[in-house]
Amino acid sequence: MKRTIPVLAAVAGVLGATLTGTAPASAAGAVDCNSPEYTRVLETYIPTNIQRPAVDGRQYNINGPDAFTYQVCVDIPDTSTFTIEVRDWAPNGGPQTVWTDDRPGDKVFRFPAGANHFWQVYGTMTGPGSTYITYKWAEKRLPA
């Protein structure tokens, strides 16, 4: 599932990441989700062409008193696109913030989790209709 990202796609990924507040795909080309730096790894499957909640393996995420940034590596089939949407709610009825990454293929992206925030992660995997596609979700938590 590893692949080299063409220069044009890398530039588009950097521009798209800048606009959506996510990190671009690895500048070196291939994305390595097998690195031991990732402290939580989920290998599972998802039905194609339907938005699903909990693609990070958790139905709900609630942060404690400290803010963090999550770095996520997603390894998918080369012919698919996995659109990730993180919906974050501030405490006490504060505003909702949404981060979206819809770059094709394997990717690395980051999103912040504020102190006492609640968030959910949704995803849509493209592919042939009525099938399930496997993916790897690897993440690590960084200081805010």
Secondary structure, DSSP 8 states (H G I E B T S, - for coil): ------HHHHHHHHHHHHHHT---S-TTSS--TT-TT-SEEEEEEEEBTS-EE-TTS-S-EE--SS-EEEEEEEE--TT-BEEEEEEEE-TTT--EEEEEE--BSSEEEEEEE-TT-EEEEEEEE--STT-EEEEEEEEEEEE-
